[in-house]
């Protein structure tokens, strides 16, 4: 794949613009770099937005506004109140709707000429190649490592450029991966981080405006690829610091030993949950790091037993009260707590002496959704505590399923 998309040999092969479209896109048409032919290329283009969340929302909106003819949306989550702080494609009126349906309402309201293709499904190794083959550019708006590697590998295998973005707290990244001359995501990150080491936005938070900033950068890269103008972020990683309002660019090199785009050892899609060392995702939140589902017998993870909130509540009701430890941050504890003492996971190793209970006492550890408490459980085990369990789903699951009067954040 070249830096620009393959285009029909002559402009006559491109779809014509109606008078209404000429008026709508007049500010594009008077740009020599775009012009009539460029706008026709946009109308002919097919772009897939993987995710309609923080990044996918501004991406899809600006792509529709720009006149991209077909926009595909991959998501099967539903709109929640907590999404509205940053996912501007959704609204109060669409809370509870499927995100792809909610996004379609906004996109069609913005540009009736845009064809919206809804893929109300989790993107998996079984369906990614089939979905990707219908599009010219893939825009990755996901929030977990397993899907990022899946998107990357599927882009390499199908020859589609990957307009990549990621966000966390006040910082973001953007690049264009998987072109013929440039590196892919695996060239930058050959291996995923250990499970739980990098918190998701649900765990660490994100400034609501930040995904708008990075998502618009991704949309800009998509449009440049379609038009064949400017210098796309191929071989470059753009770093965004919203607090300092600073932008830095790092040069990236294509790794000749990369198993995806270098040696081409990867000839088919793999099990990306297993590759990233995480449990299978639950039925909700497919494009964000998922919490554990509450089932009767949860499997151990890294030797740590997982206990559901229902199981823990049943034990409390039966008079069995294991020691409960909260490993979130103080600002989270101020939002909501369930009465457990607090030692943030980052301080646990140095404050282990504050736990004066016997080393064989049963300890149940909780955080917001179960990832940090899993790390904390391993720290406790390394320090000699022999009976440690992780509360799957954390305080979020407790508020959803046990005490619905508690706030969720």
C-alpha positions in Angstrom: 0.0 0.0 0.0 1.4 3.3 -1.0 1.1 6.5 1.1 -2.0 7.4 -0.9 -4.9 5.3 -1.9 -5.3 3.7 -5.3 -7.6 5.9 -7.4 -9.5 5.4 -10.7 -7.4 6.3 -13.7 -9.5 9.2 -14.7 -11.8 11.6 -12.8 -14.7 10.5 -15.0 -14.8 7.2 -13.1 -15.4 9.0 -9.9 -19.0 9.7 -8.7 -20.4 13.0 -9.8 -21.4 15.7 -7.3 -24.9 17.0 -7.3 -25.6 20.8 -7.2 -26.5 20.4 -3.6 -23.2 18.7 -2.8 -21.3 21.3 -4.7 -22.9 24.0 -2.5 -22.3 21.9 0.6 -18.6 21.3 -0.1 -17.8 24.7 -1.6 -15.1 25.4 1.0 -13.3 22.2 -0.1 -13.8 22.8 -3.8 -12.0 26.2 -3.8 -9.0 24.6 -2.2 -6.7 23.6 -5.1 -5.4 20.6 -3.1 -8.9 19.3 -3.0 -11.0 20.7 -5.8 -13.8 18.8 -7.6 -11.8 15.7 -8.2 -10.7 15.5 -4.5 -14.2 15.9 -3.3 -15.3 13.1 -5.7 -12.5 10.9 -4.2 -14.0 11.6 -0.8 -17.4 10.6 -2.0 -16.1 7.4 -3.5 -14.1 6.5 -0.4 -15.1 3.9 2.2 -13.7 4.3 5.7 -14.2 1.9 8.7 -14.2 3.4 12.2 -13.4 0.7 14.7 -15.3 1.9 17.7 -17.8 4.7 18.2 -16.5 5.9 21.5 -14.1 8.7 22.5 -12.0 8.6 19.4 -14.5 7.2 16.9 -17.1 9.9 17.7 -15.1 12.9 16.4 -13.5 10.8 13.6 -16.9 9.7 12.2 -18.4 13.2 12.6 -15.7 15.0 10.7 -15.4 12.3 8.1 -19.2 12.5 7.4 -19.0 16.3 7.4 -16.1 16.2 4.9 -18.2 14.1 2.5 -16.7 10.6 2.9 -19.2 8.5 0.9 -19.3 5.4 3.1 -18.5 5.2 6.8 -18.6 1.8 8.5 -19.0 1.6 12.2 -17.9 -1.4 14.3 -19.3 -1.6 17.9 -21.8 -3.5 19.8 -21.8 -1.6 23.1 -24.7 0.6 24.2 -24.7 4.2 25.1 -24.3 5.0 28.8 -24.5 8.3 30.7 -20.7 8.0 31.4 -20.0 8.1 27.7 -21.4 11.6 27.2 -18.4 13.3 28.8 -16.4 12.6 25.7 -18.3 10.6 23.1 -20.0 13.5 21.4 -21.6 11.5 18.6 -24.1 10.2 21.3 -26.7 12.2 23.3 -29.0 12.1 26.3 -31.8 11.0 23.9 -29.8 7.9 22.8 -28.8 6.6 26.2 -29.5 2.9 26.2 -29.4 2.6 22.4 -26.8 0.5 20.5 -23.9 2.8 19.8 -24.0 2.1 16.1 -27.6 3.1 16.0 -27.0 6.2 18.1 -24.0 7.2 15.9 -26.1 6.7 12.7 -28.7 9.2 14.0 -26.1 11.9 14.5 -24.2 11.2 11.2 -27.3 11.1 9.1 -28.4 14.3 10.7 -25.1 15.9 9.8 -24.9 14.6 6.2 -27.8 12.8 4.6 -25.6 11.8 1.7 -23.2 9.6 3.7 -23.9 5.9 3.6 -23.6 4.4 7.1 -22.8 0.7 7.3 -23.4 -0.7 10.8 -21.4 -3.7 12.1 -23.1 -4.4 15.4 -20.6 -6.9 16.5 -17.3 -7.4 18.4 -14.4 -7.2 16.0 -12.7 -10.7 16.2 -10.2 -12.8 14.4 -13.1 -14.6 12.8 -14.7 -11.5 11.2 -12.0 -8.8 10.9 -10.6 -9.8 7.4 -14.1 -10.1 6.0 -15.2 -6.7 7.3 -11.9 -4.9 6.4 -11.9 -6.0 2.8 -14.8 -3.7 1.9 -13.0 -0.5 3.0 -10.2 1.7 1.8 -8.9 3.0 5.2 -9.3 1.6 8.7 -9.4 4.1 11.6 -8.6 2.5 14.9 -10.6 4.0 17.8 -10.2 1.2 20.3 -9.0 1.3 23.9 -7.4 -2.1 24.5 -4.3 -3.8 23.3 -5.8 -7.0 22.1 -8.0 -5.1 19.5 -5.1 -2.8 18.5 -3.0 -5.8 17.6 -6.0 -7.4 15.8 -6.6 -4.2 13.8 -2.9 -3.9 12.9 -2.5 -7.5 11.7 -5.8 -7.4 9.8 -4.7 -4.2 8.1 -1.3 -5.7 7.1 -3.0 -8.8 5.8 -5.5 -6.9 3.8 -3.2 -4.1 2.7 -5.3 -1.3 4.3 -3.7 1.7 6.0 -4.4 2.0 9.7 -5.1 5.6 11.0 -4.2 4.9 14.6 -4.9 6.9 17.8 -4.8 6.3 21.5 -5.5 8.4 24.6 -4.9 8.2 28.3 -5.6 10.9 31.0 -4.1 14.0 29.4 -2.0 12.5 26.6 -2.5 11.0 23.2 -0.8 9.4 20.3 -1.5 9.2 16.6 0.2 7.6 13.5 -0.5 5.9 10.3 0.5 2.2 10.3 0.5 -0.7 7.9 1.3 1.1 4.7 3.8 -0.6 2.3 6.6 1.8 3.0 6.0 2.5 6.7 6.0 0.6 9.9 3.1 -1.2 11.5 1.9 -1.1 15.2 4.0 -4.2 15.9 7.1 -2.4 14.8 6.5 0.2 17.6 5.2 -2.3 20.2 6.5 -5.8 19.4 4.9 -7.2 22.6 1.9 -6.1 24.6 2.6 -4.9 28.2 1.9 -7.3 31.0 -1.8 -7.6 31.8 -3.0 -4.8 34.1 0.2 -2.8 33.8 -1.3 0.0 31.7 -4.7 1.0 33.0 -7.6 1.7 30.7 -9.3 5.0 30.4 -12.0 3.5 32.6 -9.4 2.9 35.3 -7.1 5.9 34.8 -9.5 8.5 33.5 -9.3 10.8 30.4 -9.9 14.5 29.9 -13.1 14.6 27.9 -11.7 17.0 25.2 -8.6 14.9 24.6 -10.2 12.2 22.4 -11.8 15.0 20.4 -8.3 16.4 19.7 -6.8 13.1 18.8 -9.8 11.8 16.9 -9.8 14.9 14.7 -6.1 14.2 14.0 -7.0 10.7 12.9 -9.8 12.0 10.7 -7.3 14.5 9.1 -4.9 11.6 8.3 -7.7 9.6 6.8 -8.7 12.5 4.5 -5.0 13.1 3.5 -4.7 9.4 2.5 -7.9 9.6 0.5 -6.8 12.8 -1.3 -3.2 11.9 -1.6 -2.1 15.3 -0.2 0.3 16.5 2.4 2.6 14.2 4.5 0.6 11.5 6.4 2.0 10.3 9.7 3.7 7.3 8.1 6.9 6.5 9.9 6.1 9.2 12.6 4.4 9.0 16.0 2.7 12.2 17.0 2.6 12.7 20.8 0.0 15.0 22.3 0.3 16.6 25.7 -3.0 18.4 26.4 -1.9 19.8 29.8 1.1 21.5 28.3 -0.5 21.8 24.9 2.6 20.5 23.3 3.1 18.3 20.3 6.2 16.1 19.6 6.9 13.8 16.7 9.1 10.7 16.9 10.5 9.0 13.9 9.5 5.4 13.5 11.4 2.8 11.4 10.0 -0.3 9.8 11.4 -3.3 11.6 12.6 -5.8 9.0 12.2 -8.6 11.6 8.6 -7.6 12.4 6.5 -10.8 12.1 3.6 -8.9 10.6 5.0 -6.4 8.0 8.7 -7.5 7.9 9.1 -11.2 7.7 5.4 -11.8 7.1 5.4 -14.7 9.5 1.9 -13.8 10.6 -0.3 -15.2 7.8 -3.5 -15.4 9.7 -5.2 -13.7 12.7 -4.5 -15.3 16.1 -6.1 -15.4 19.5 -5.4 -11.8 20.6 -6.8 -12.3 24.1 -4.3 -15.1 24.7 -1.5 -13.1 23.0 -2.1 -10.2 25.5 -2.6 -12.6 28.4 -6.1 -11.4 29.4 -9.4 -13.1 30.1 -12.0 -13.3 27.4 -14.0 -10.0 27.2 -17.5 -9.8 28.5 -20.6 -9.1 26.6 -20.5 -5.3 27.2 -17.8 -2.8 26.5 -16.1 -4.7 23.6 -13.9 -1.8 22.6 -12.7 -0.9 26.0 -10.9 -3.0 28.6 -13.6 -5.2 30.0 -14.2 -6.2 33.6 -14.7 -9.8 34.5 -18.2 -11.2 34.2 -20.0 -12.3 37.3 -20.4 -16.1 36.8 -20.7 -18.9 39.3 -17.2 -20.3 39.1 -14.7 -17.8 37.8 -11.3 -19.2 36.7 -8.1 -18.3 38.5 -6.0 -15.6 36.8 -2.2 -15.9 37.3 -2.9 -18.1 40.3 -5.3 -15.6 41.9 -8.9 -16.9 42.6 -11.5 -14.6 41.2 -14.7 -14.0 43.3 -17.8 -12.4 41.8 -19.7 -9.7 43.7 -22.6 -12.0 44.1 -20.4 -14.6 45.7 -18.9 -12.1 48.0 -22.3 -10.7 49.0 -23.6 -14.2 49.7 -20.7 -14.8 52.0 -21.3 -11.6 53.9 -25.0 -12.5 54.3 -23.9 -15.8 55.7 -21.7 -14.1 58.3 -18.4 -14.9 56.6 -16.4 -11.6 56.4 -13.0 -11.9 54.8 -10.7 -8.9 55.1 -11.5 -6.4 52.2 -8.8 -4.2 50.8 -9.4 -1.2 48.5 -6.4 -0.4 46.2 -7.8 2.5 44.2 -6.6 6.1 44.5 -7.7 8.6 47.2 -9.6 10.7 44.7 -11.6 7.6 43.7 -12.3 6.7 47.3 -13.8 10.2 47.7 -16.3 9.4 45.0 -17.6 6.1 46.5 -16.4 3.4 48.9 -17.8 0.3 50.4 -16.1 0.5 53.8 -12.7 -1.1 53.0 -9.4 0.3 54.2 -7.5 2.0 51.3 -3.9 1.4 50.2 -3.3 2.4 46.5 -1.8 -0.3 44.5 1.2 1.9 43.7 2.0 2.2 47.4 1.1 -1.4 48.5 4.6 -2.9 48.4 6.1 -0.1 50.5 3.1 -0.1 52.9 2.7 -3.8 53.3 3.5 -3.5 57.0 0.3 -1.7 57.6 -1.5 -5.0 57.1 -1.3 -6.5 60.6 -3.5 -9.5 59.9 -2.0 -13.0 59.9 -0.4 -14.0 56.6 -2.9 -16.9 56.2 -6.0 -14.7 56.7 -8.3 -14.5 53.7 -8.0 -11.1 51.9 -10.4 -10.0 49.1 -8.9 -7.1 47.1 -11.0 -4.7 45.0 -10.4 -1.6 42.7 -12.8 0.0 40.2 -13.2 -3.0 37.8 -10.7 -5.7 38.7 -7.4 -4.9 36.9 -5.5 -3.1 39.6 -6.8 -5.4 42.3 -5.4 -8.3 40.3 -1.9 -6.6 40.4 -2.3 -5.9 44.1 -3.3 -9.5 44.7 0.0 -10.7 43.1 1.9 -8.2 45.3 0.3 -9.6 48.4 1.0 -13.1 47.3 4.7 -12.2 46.7 4.8 -10.8 50.2 3.7 -14.0 51.9 -0.1 -13.7 52.0 -1.4 -17.1 51.1 -5.2 -16.7 50.8 -5.8 -13.7 48.5 -8.8 -13.3 46.1 -9.6 -10.6 43.5 -13.1 -9.1 43.5 -14.0 -9.5 39.8 -15.6 -6.3 38.4 -14.6 -4.3 41.5 -16.7 -1.6 42.9 -18.4 -1.0 39.5 -19.9 -4.4 39.6 -20.9 -4.0 43.2 -22.8 -0.8 42.3 -24.4 -2.4 39.3 -25.5 -5.6 40.8 -25.5 -5.4 44.6 -26.0 -1.8 45.8 -27.5 0.2 43.0 -27.8 3.3 45.2 -24.0 3.8 44.9 -22.7 6.2 42.3 -20.7 4.7 39.3 -17.8 6.6 37.8 
